[in-house]
Amino acid sequence: MSIKRTSLSRRRFVQSSLAAASLPMLASSRVLGANGDLRVAVIGLRGRGQTHISWCKDEAEAAGIKTRIVALADADSGFLDSRASGIEKKYKDSPAKYQDFRKILDDKDVDTVSIATPNHWHALMAVWAIQAGKDVYVEKPVCHNVWEGRQIVNAARKHGKIVQTGTQIRSQYGVQAMVKYVHDGELGPIKFVVATCYKARNSIGKRGTPLEIPSTVDYDLWCGPAEKRDLFRNSLHYDWHWDYNTGNGDLGNQGIHQMDVGRWMLGVNELSPSVFSVGARLGYDDAGDTANTQIVYHGYEKAPLIFEVRGLPDKYEKFKTGKWGNADMGTGYRNGGTIGVVVVCEGGYMAVNSYSSGKAFDNNGQKIKAFSGGGDHYANFYKAVQSRKHTDLNADIEQGFYSSALCHTGNISYRLGQAGAPAGEIEERFKVSDAGQESIERLKAYLGELQIPFSGSLALGPKLTMDPKTERFTGEWADKANPMLTRPYRKPFVVPDMA
């Protein structure tokens, strides 16, 4: 296997990054030329990375944008040869292959980077790429914590780079029309929004001895900014989502899409002034520590945004088998489906029940209007790269940051909660609104169907208050909550302060 590797020292890397950053338009100058094509590097090559490869070739070129994949990188070298050969066979591109992505940052043949790594790498990789003069497409959530997400925004603005967030629903014409319909007041003022992620998640196992890391993986590089430690789950890949060291649970995995649509519908571009959460990891004892059953309540002044996560099936007969799929998740909330968003207004409600379609209903549940239509999210990114206007993006990094941060603040409340909360305390907290009470009643009924006690099974997080301008918590929980807005970074993988 032929793999280009690098052992960049921290000093050399910083010097090269700053040199590139001092000429922020250098990499993009070719993009603006009449006879150039966009030269792309894809970082992270498993399932999502393979999708990025397809998007940056097929979707972009269908929109008339010529692209060339010139580099690939993955801390697991086992994917490099097969991905490169597939690209060469299908697209006739011959990308360089790196186990250490940092070599790409010094590569003047790279105009844009497309990041499909685990969550804990998103922010640092994006900031370093921006400093090196690259435009960036970064997967959702754009950050592993709130502070580092803001640093991507700051870096993008400081260096004039184009940074698109991987919340592709923003580019779907059907959902754009639904948002406009709500914003135009066709259903009246918004009362509340409920976003749902009811998605089956089985146990990731719990080993008695540490997992043996595959020999193809540079584990130090794979851990990067996260704590480097032994793993006791059964697989390194994908199941990092259910470990707060590297992931953010389904709230920050699937749920970020629906959180984003919910905030978009509300039309708010800041963090919520208050948030609280209740939840637990129920149904099995495994190595995961993220909630698979959760409610997050964001107390926006305009209207509450409520998020519900369920990872277990909807019926006890399915649950007791220990094996289930997404077909076993029930019908979801109203007409929004199991993974969707319902915007309840005074004159009816809007149900977004897919990535590109949905329906408006009156207060009697009668359909008023249907919406549908796809879109090209990657092509939108490349068009903005050509125009050099971040305002041309459908999901500019700042939008991705706000929606990602709502997932993180919800998880902060949950993680500060005390396990075994009595039913009365939970019910009292959710009396904050009729919508909150309805949400907790749905959770009670769900757990009852699974024969899981409501009282004593969940952790009730504190109500956290925040100053949206400073993006810092205030009030009695500030001393405990504010440190969780960031993390201790493992040198040399430290996200720089771009303020």
Summary of the structure (lengths in Angstrom):
residues: 499
radius of gyration: 22.5
end to end distance: 42.0
largest distance: 67.9
contacts: 1799
relative contact order: 0.15
helix: 38%
strand: 18%
